[in-house]
Amino acid sequence: MPNRTVIDLFLEPGALVRHPDRAEWGLGQVQTVVGHKVTVNFEDAGKQTIDAAQIPLVYVGPDPRE
């Protein structure tokens, strides 16, 4: 697995996201962003802390980078 070091600077509280490898977690809403640690409240997995330097979360809805 390649070392991912790019952190998505557009992640912010309120953004709706999905985990790229955990579809069963459902839709998530970003709660906090501190450095590369992102806390997301997922429908079916509750609050999870994601290392955005390792796992690029997938935006749901319009992607602010486009």
C-alpha positions in Angstrom: 0.0 0.0 0.0 1.5 3.4 -1.0 2.1 5.9 1.7 -0.6 8.6 1.3 0.6 11.9 2.7 -1.8 14.3 1.0 -4.4 15.6 3.5 -7.7 17.0 2.1 -7.7 20.6 3.1 -11.4 20.9 2.2 -12.6 18.6 5.0 -14.5 20.6 7.5 -17.2 20.0 10.1 -20.6 19.3 8.6 -19.2 17.7 5.4 -20.9 14.4 4.4 -18.5 11.6 3.7 -18.1 7.9 3.3 -15.2 5.7 4.3 -13.7 4.2 1.1 -13.2 0.7 2.6 -16.2 0.5 5.0 -19.4 0.9 3.0 -21.2 -0.9 5.9 -20.5 2.2 8.1 -23.0 4.2 6.0 -23.1 8.0 5.6 -20.9 10.0 7.9 -20.8 13.6 9.0 -17.5 15.2 9.8 -17.5 16.5 13.4 -14.0 17.8 14.0 -10.7 18.2 12.1 -7.5 18.5 14.1 -4.4 18.2 11.9 -4.8 15.0 9.9 -7.2 13.4 12.5 -10.8 13.6 11.4 -13.7 12.6 13.7 -16.7 11.4 11.7 -20.1 10.3 13.1 -21.2 7.4 10.8 -24.8 6.2 10.7 -23.9 2.6 11.4 -20.6 2.8 13.2 -20.9 5.8 15.4 -18.0 8.2 16.0 -14.8 7.1 14.4 -11.4 8.9 14.3 -9.9 8.7 10.8 -6.3 9.5 9.9 -6.9 11.5 6.7 -3.2 11.1 5.8 -3.8 7.4 5.4 -7.5 7.1 4.4 -9.0 9.6 1.9 -12.6 10.0 2.8 -15.1 10.2 -0.1 -17.3 13.3 -0.3 -21.1 12.7 -0.7 -22.7 15.4 -2.8 -20.9 18.2 -4.5 -17.1 17.9 -4.1 -15.8 21.3 -3.0 -12.6 20.7 -4.9 -14.3 20.7 -8.2 
